[in-house]
Amino acid sequence: PTPQPLANGMVPVIPGYTDAALGRPRSMLHERNDGQMYREQWQRAIALHPEVILVYSWNEYFERTGIEPTDAWGDQYLRMTSCFIAAAHRGTSSSC
């Protein structure tokens, strides 16, 4: 699990991450699990009622942080993002 901090009224969410391609002696890996990590982070972020939810993604393909459409993931992350943004504006939870 990757608990997100509520800092300065802001909570980050990420779809996944790996720095294995950087050749570091100890890599960090947070699997996407077919969108499950992103869903869980959005759900937790919404439950915290922050002022800002930050989608922390630079579309770095080698880090697997991208949310833009790809051959590998299609447009599922854009659809989830849209759904969760709507839920956050309503102040309700959602499984998206």
Residue pairs with C-beta under 8 A, 6 or more apart in sequence:
1 40
2 14
2 30
2 37
2 41
3 44
4 11
4 12
4 13
4 41
4 44
4 45
4 48
5 11
6 48
6 50
9 50
9 51
9 52
10 50
10 51
10 52
10 53
10 54
11 44
11 45
11 48
11 50
11 52
11 53
11 54
12 45
12 53
12 54
12 55
12 56
13 38
13 41
13 42
13 45
13 53
13 54
13 55
13 56
14 30
14 37
14 38
14 41
14 55
14 56
14 57
14 65
15 32
15 35
15 37
15 38
15 57
15 64
15 65
15 66
15 67
15 77
16 30
16 31
16 32
16 33
16 37
16 38
16 64
16 65
17 28
17 29
17 30
17 63
17 64
17 65
18 27
18 28
18 29
18 30
18 63
18 64
19 27
19 28
19 29
19 63
20 27
20 29
21 62
21 63
30 37
31 37
32 38
32 64
32 73
35 73
35 76
35 77
35 80
38 67
38 77
38 80
39 80
39 95
39 96
42 53
42 80
42 84
42 87
42 96
43 93
43 94
43 95
45 53
45 88
46 53
46 84
46 87
46 88
46 92
46 93
46 94
47 93
49 91
53 84
53 88
55 67
55 81
56 65
57 65
57 66
57 67
58 65
58 66
59 65
59 66
59 67
59 68
60 66
61 70
66 73
66 77
67 77
67 78
67 81
68 77
68 78
69 75
69 78
79 96
80 96
83 94
83 96
84 94
84 96
86 94
87 93
87 94
87 96
